[in-house]
């Protein structure tokens, strides 16, 4: 009977975590935050060392006699090594060592009688470790729980300390409490994912840069898994210096999300702001571009006309409000908004009115035709050589234009003036509108309803085309639009933000290659697209519909999400409010302090590699328990060596991230499709 009980107790979670063969010492002092441990060089050697930042566990019970352990002692305290601790006898031990060294006459001691005796050697091997208390493991309702602190402690208690390895360490680093597991299932269902999502291996536990022993040939590398649901409708920071594995981690994340999408049959759109072009283009340094791995599922955009890429710029002749918004910003930034006609132009609206209001809608068509004519005059290439504008003008207006055009013509030179309702090419429209402007100055042109045929906004546009104000004084006019030409593409037929959103709705991976083209253009178009996606998803939510699942990836995020941005700006709003609209944000940068504090404060997942200065580490130390890794983050420059804190994980775990393997992912992707 007793043997059966012992067999059952060996299945207890706590018994499985305590490995007696990995004993390393005792706790000699403990409080709610720290524990001090006395250890011995021999015990350390048996467990292949105790690296800085490694996990230790402290327990007062004997796992082989668990059935007799009082209920109050059935718990394990989880610790992390953060430094050394001074033992009371350390000063005496140092004196003993120095005295011995001073007696030596050679580098190597061959006469053992001149070295330490066995008792002294044993005493010299003891040393202290300082550990952070991370929490307490206990069992309730046959489930393993972890409290993030200790409830109480007995000063006289004898806590044995062990270094967990293998399955015990795997249980610790991949621990997710039952409440979080159930919440993840609920969150997944809310996102339309009804089938269970398996955790995804992202790397293996690694404590220090020097990993000769704790990850050596005799040590089992312990896998670290992430919960894919942690990254949906959440914010993730990937922080570290250049060439320390940020891009590799983002590729891993893209593949995780794609795997969720494929295995759960749920469309999840992903959009990558590719500052350096490493996701859109294969290169020797970053093997396996995302566009190559998911070739049929990827749509690439670039600011220059390139084979295999869609264009990022809008067609200002077709996407009127978007183009006008960019032109307005350029004019204001250039300081060219002082003239009265320019002010009138900037304050106008090109939003289409109700078509049933015939008079208002026709005045809008006249204004739009004049605006397109000004674009042509300023040098914006039209969609085609014979591109035409259409609007209506009554008989009196057409007659006034006809008479002005033919005012000095001989009888045999009289020209026929086209009716604009049948269409005017842009050169014809320029002549037509200039004639209307001149005729209107002599006698105001009237519409059929008796109102002025040219409203104030249209008159200002015509003045800008002419380069003259109402008093015929010179103005820069259409010339102030020239700096906005680079934002225009005559080849696009649909608004780029709308087109990209449709791709995301379809579960595609959209890559914006921002490595080529003007930096100002990059920033403005990037923000414009983010605004369109945010607004459309918010519209779904407000209308009571379910927004699509979308994940943003922003490389070199300090270029797009600055700390001085207003909270009402697109990126801070997307980071703060995006989660309720099913928008995830994954941002990568080497400058923690440059990111908007509101975005940092709302970040659930953190993946941190090497940072090269105290300022950035001080900023990072404000969050979770990253302060424990200050020295390691500053010193260790190993590629892929990261400290990871996810939404599900209750503490930071040091991990060597697996290298993204494009061939294996292509194989998996093809198998899923098949």
N, C-alpha and C positions, 0 to 999 in steps of 0.2 A: 504493500500500500504506500509506504514512504517513498519507494523508488518511483511509483507512478506520479506522486505529488511533485517530486524533484524534476521529473521529466516535463511536467506541465509548466513548472515555474521557469524552466530554462527557455521557454517561449516568451517569457515576459520581456517587454521592450527594454526595460532598464538592465536586466541581466545580460541581454545581448550587447548592450553598449559597453558594459564594463568588461575589459579584457585584462585579467590578472597578469598575464605574461608581459603586459606593457606598463607595468608599475614604474613610476618615476620619482615618487617622493610623498611627502605629507604637507598638508596645510598647517602652518604654525601661527598664522594670524589671518583673520578674515573680517570684513565688514560688508556693508550693503553694496559697495562699489568695487572693492579690490580684495584679492587674496594673495598672501605671501606664502611661497612654497620653499621647502628645503629639499634639495635634490642631491644626487651623487653622480660623479663622472661615470661610474660603472653602470648605473641604471640608465643613464643617458645613452651610453654606447650600445646597450642591449636593444634600445628602441631606435637605433640609428640617429640619435641626436634629438634635441628639442629646438627646432628653428624659431627665430623671432616671428611673432604673429601666429604661431601654430595654436591649434585647439588642444586644450586639456580638459579632463573631466575629474571632478572630485566627488567621492561617495564614501559614506561611513559604513556601508554594509558589505558583507562577504557574499558574492554571487553564488557560491557553492552552498551556502546555508540560508538562502533567501526566505525559506518558509518560516524561519524564526526571527526574521527582521521586524521590529516594531513598525507600525504604519507610518509614524512620523519620520522614520529614517529611510523610507522608500522613495528616494529622490536622488537626482544627480545634478550637481552644479556644473554648468558649462563655463569654461574659462578660456581666455585668450592671453597668450604670453605677450606682454608689452615691454618688458625690460628685466633688468636684474634687481635683486634686493640684497641689502647688506645684512649679513648675519652678525650677531653680537660678538662672536669670536674672530671675525674677519681681520681685525687689526693685529691680533696675536698671530694669526696664520701668516699674514704678510711679513711680520717681523721674523718669523721662523724661516720663511722662504729666503729673505734677504740674507739672514745669518748664514744659511746653507750655501747660497751663491758666493758669498764672500770667502768661504772656505775652499771653494773649488780652485783647482790648479789647471784644469783642462776643460775643453768644450764639452766633451762627452765623458760621463762618469762610468768607468769600468770597474772600479773597486766599490762594490755595493756597501761596504762597511763605512764608506765616507758619505753615503747618501742618506736619505731619510729612512728611519726604521719603519716597519710595517704599520704600527699604530699611528704614527705621525702621518704617513702617506694616506691612510684611511681618513683621518681628520681633515687633511688638506683637500680631499676630493669633494667635500660638501660645499654647496653654494646655494644662494637664494635666487628665486625668480619672482618677479612681480606680474600679476595677472589681472586682467579686467574680468569682472563678473558679467557674463552675457545673459544669464538666465538660469532657470531651474526646470529640468525635465521631470515629469511625474506621469503616472498612469491614472486615468479616470475613465470609467465605463469601457474598459478594455481598449482605450485609445491613448496614444502618446501625446502629451501636451507639453508645451514649453512656455513658461512664464518669463517675461523679459527682465525679471529681477529675482531676488531671493526674499521669501516671505519672512523668514526668521533664521537665526543661526545660534548654535550653542558654542560658546567660547571654548568649553572644555571638550567639545566633540573631536573625535579623531577622524579626519578626512584623509583617505588614501587618494593619491592622484595618479592618473593614468593618461598616457598619450593614445588616443583612439586611432585605429588604423582600419583599412579594409572596409568591411560592411558596416562596422560601427561608425567610422568617419563618414561614410556615404549616407547613413541615416541622419547624421547631424547636419551636414552641409546642405542636404536636399530636403530638410524638414519643412513641411507646410502644415500649419495647425488645422484641425478639423473644421473650424469656423471658416477659415479662408478657403479651404477646399470646396465647401458647400457654396460659399459666395462666388467662387470662380465658375462653378457650374451654372449658377443663376445668371451671372454676368454673360456667360457664353450663350445661354438661351436667349437673353435679351438682345444679343447681337446676331441671332438667327442660327447659332451653332448648337444643334441638338445632340449630336453624337459626342462622346467623351474625347477629349484631346489629350494625347499622351505628352508627358514632359519631353523636352528636346535636349539632348546632350550638347553642351556648348563648349566643354573643355574638361580639364582635370585639375584637382586641387594642387596648388603650388604655393609654398610659404615664402620662399626667398629666391633671390637671383641665383645664388649658389645652391644648386639642387642635386649635388653629387650623391648625398645619402638618402634624403627623404623622398627622392624620386628616382633612386638608383635602380639597378637591375634586380635587386632583391626586394624592392618595395613595390607593392601594387599601386598603380596610379588610380586614384579614386575619381570617378566621373562626377561632374557637376551638371545638373539639369536645370533648365529654366521652364517655367510654366508659360506656354504660349499665350494664354489668356491675359497674362500680365502686360503684354505689349499692345493689346487691342483697346482703343479708346483711352490710352494712357500716354504719359510723357516719359521719354527716355533720353538721358544724357550720356553721350559717349565722349569722354574727355581724355586728352593726352596729347603729347608732343607729336609732331610729324614723324611718320614711319615707325610708330609704336603699335600699330594694329587697329586703328580706328576704322579704316575702310574694310578690313577683313571682318570686323564685328558687324558692321552694317550689312555686308553681304550675307553673313550668317543670319541676321535678323530678317532680311528680305526672303531668304530661303525658308525660314521658319513660318513666316506669314503665308508664303506661297503654298507650303505644305498643308497648313490649316485649311486654306482655300480649296485645295485639291481634294484632301481626304474628307472634309466635311461638306463638300459641295456647296460652298458659300462664296459668293463673289466679294473679294476684298481688293479694292483698288490701291495701288501703291504709286506714289509720285516721289521721284528722287531729284533734288536740286543738286546737280552734279557740277560743282565749282571747278574741279580739275579734269573733268572728262574721263575719269577712270571707270565709271560704270557704263558709260555709253560706248566706249571704245576699248578694244583689247590692246594691251601693251605688255612689254616684257617685265615691268616692275610689278604690275598687278595682274597676275594670270587669271583669266576667267572673268571677263566683263559680264555683268548681269545681262546685257543685251544679247550676248552670245549664248548664255545658258538657257535663257527663256526667249529664244528668238521669235517664236510665233506669238508670244504673249506680251511683247514689249513694243512700245511706240516711242521713238526718239525725236526730240525737238532741238533745234539749234537756231541761233540768231542770224546765221548766214545760209544762203541757199546751198545745200549739200545733198548729194545723192544718198538716199537711205534715211534722211531726216525730214521731218516736217518743219515748217518755219514758225518761229515764235512770234514774229511781229504780226500785228493786225493789218488788215486792208482798210485804210482810213476812208476810202470811198464807200465801203460797204458797212463797216462797223463804225457808224457815225459817232455815237456817244463815247465809245471807248477811245477813238482817235482824237476827238475834241478834248477829252479829259487830259490826254497826254500833251497835246498842243498847249492847252491852258497852263499846265504845270511848267512846261519848258519856257513859255513866254514870261511867266512870273519869276522863275529862277534866273532867267537872263536879264531881268530888270527892264523889260520892254513893255510894261503894262501901264505907263503913265498917260499916254494919249487918250483922248475922250472916246474916239472910235474903237480903240483897242479895249477900253474898259467896257464899252457897250457890248462888244463882241464876246468878251470873257464872261459876261453876266447873262448871256443868252442860254436858252435850252434847246437841244435838238431832239428831245423826247417826242415821239410821235403822238399827236392828239387823237381823240376819238374820230374815226373815219366818218361817223354819221354827222359830225359837225362840219359840213362841207366847206364853209368859208374859212374856218380856223385851220382845217386840214390843208386846204389849198395854199394858204399863207405859209404854212410849214414847208410845203413842197417847194415854194419859191425860195425860201430861206436856205433850204438844203441844197438846191441847185446852185445858188449863189456861192455857198460854202465850198461845194465841190469845184466850182470854177476857180475859186481862190486857191484851192489846193493845187490845181493844175498850173495856175500862174506862178505859184511858189516853187514848182519843180517836183511835186509828188507824182510819180509815174502812175497813170490810170490803169485799170485792169486790162484794157485793150485799146488799140489805136483808134477804133471807131466808137469808143465809149460815149454814151449819150445821157443827157439829163432831160427830165420831163417835168413840165408844170403847165398851168393854164393861165392865159391872159385874155381879157375881154377885147372886143373890137377896138375900143378907144385906145387902150394901151398899145395894142399891136400897131395901130395906125400911127401913134406918136413915135414909136420905135422906127417904123418904116420911114416916116418923114425925116427923122433925124439922120438915119443912115444915108438917105438919098438927098440930103439937103443941098449939096453942091454938085450933084450929078447932072450931066447933060442928059437930054431925053433918051439918047441911045445907050446911056450908061446906067440907067435906073436898074436897081437890083431887086430881086424878089426876096423878101424877108420871111424865113420859115416860121410857121406856127409852132411854138415850143411844146404844144401838147403831142406833137408827132415826133418830138425828140430833137435835141440840138447836140452836135458834137461839142467838146469842151472849147475849142477855138471859136466856134460859132456862138456858144453861150457867152464867152467873154465879150465878143462884139455886141451881142444882143443886150447884155446887162449894162455895158458902158453907154450904149445908146439910151437905154431906159433911165440910167442915172442922169445923163445930160438933159433928157427931155423932162425929167421930174424937177430939175432945178428951174426950168423956165415956167412950167405949169405942173403942179403936183398931180401925179397920175392917180386915178380913182378906180376902185374896184366896182363891181356891179352893184354892191350894197351901199356905195357912196363913201366908203372908208378909203384912207390912203392905201394905194396898192402896195407900196413899199413901207413895211413897218420899220421902226428905228433900228432894230438889229440888222435887218437886211441892208438898210442904207449904210450902216457902218461897214458891213462886209464889202459892199460895192466901193466905198471910199478906200478901203484897204487894198482892193484890187487895183484901183486907179492910182493909189499912192498919193491921194490928195484928200484933204478934209473938206467940210462944207464950204469953207472960204477959199478953197482951191490952193491952200498952202501945202507945201510938200510934207508928207509923213512917210515913215518906213513901210507902213502898210504890210502887204503880203510877205515882205522880206523877213519879218520877224518870225515867220513859220519855218524858215530854212533849217534850223537846228533840230527840228522834230522829224525831218525826212528819214533819218536812220531808224525810226521806230515803225516805219510803214513798209508793208510788202504788197505789191500789186497782185500777187499770185494767190493770196488767201481768199477763200470764199465764205468761211465761217469764222465767227469770233473765236480766238484761240482758247480763251478760258472756258467757253461753252464746249468747245470740241474736246478739250482735255477732260472736262468733267464727265462727258459722255463715255470716254475711254475708261475712266475710273468706275463709273457705274457698271461697266461691262467686266470689271475685275482685271483690267490690264495693268501692266507696270509701265508707267510713263516716266521717261528720263529726260530732264531738261539739261542739255549739255551747255553749261554756262561758261565753259573754258575759253570760248572764242567770242569776239565782239566787244563792244564798248561796255565798261564797268557800270557807268550810269544807266545805260540801257538795261543791263542785266538786273540791276537792283529794282528798277521801276517795273519791268515786265514780271519779275519774280513776285513782287508784292501784288501786282494786279491779278495774277493768276491765283495766288493764295486768297485774295479777297473774293474772287468769283466763287471759288470752291467753298469757302467759309459761308458766304452769303446764301448760296444755293442749298447747302446742307441745313443751315439755320431755317431757310424757307420750308424745307421738308418738315422740320420739327414743329415749327409754328402752325403749319397747316394740319398737324396731327398725323402726318405720314411718318414712315420709318426711314431715316436717312441712310444712305449706303455706308458701308465700312470703308474708311479711307485712312491710309497711313502716309504721313509726310516724312521724308528724310532730308535733312538740311546739313550739307557739308560746309565747313568753315562758317559756322552759324553766326560768329561774331560780325560777319560782313552783312548779314541780313537781319539779325535780331539783336540790335544794340541795347545796352543797358540804359541809355538815355531816352529810349522811345516812350511815348505817352501810352498809358494803359489802354487808351481807346484805339491805338494803332492796330493794324491787322495782325501782326505776329504775336504781341502780348495777348490779344483777345483770342486768337486761335489756340494758344497754349493754355489759357485760363478756362475758356468756355468750350473748347473743341470737343472735350470728352463727352458731353451730353449730346453732341451732334454726331457721335461715332467717329470723330476725327482723332487719330493718334499723331503724336509728334516725336520723331527721333532726331535729335540735333547733336552734331559733332563739332567740337572746337578744341583748341589748345589753350584758350583763354577763359577760364571759369569766371573771372571777375568782369569780363566784357559782356556777359549775357545778362539780359534783363532780370533783376532780382525776383520779379513776379513769376517769371518762367522757372527759375531755379526753385522757388518755394513750392511750385505746383508739380514738380518732377517726382514721379514714383519710382523709376528705375534708373540706376546709376552704374555705369561701366567706366572705370577709371584706370588708365595706364600711367606711364611716367609723366610727371610734371617737373619742370626744371627750375622753379623758383619758389621761395617761401610765400610770396604774395598770393600766388594761385592756390597753394596748399592751405594757407590760412583761410582763404575763402571757402575752400572745400571742407575744411574741418568744422565748419558751422553746421554741417549736415550729418545726421546719423552718427556712426562710430568711425568715420574716416580719420579722425584725429589719431587713432591707434596706428595708422599706417603712414604717418608723416615722413619718417626717415626712409621707409621703403619706397614711397612714391618719389622721393627726391633722388634717391641713389640708383634704384634698379631701372635700367633702360632697355630691358629685354623686350623684344617684339612679342606682343600678344599676352604679356604678363599683366593681368588686370585685377582690380578689386571690384567685386560686383555686389550690388545691393538691389534686389528686385522687390516688387510689391509684395510677393508671397514670402520672401525670405526675411526672417526677423533680425538678421545681422549681416554684416559685410563678410564675404567669402573671397579669399585670394585664389585666383584661377589662372591657369595657362589656357588661353582660348585656342580651340582647334583651328587649324588653317582651313579656310574655305576650299573645298575640293570640287571644282566645276565639273569634272568628268563624272564623278559619282552623283552629283546633283542632276546632271543631264540624264544620266541613266535612270535615276528615280523618277524624274519628271516624265520621261518617255514611257516608263512602265505604268505610271498612274494614268497617263493619257490612253495607253493601250487598253 
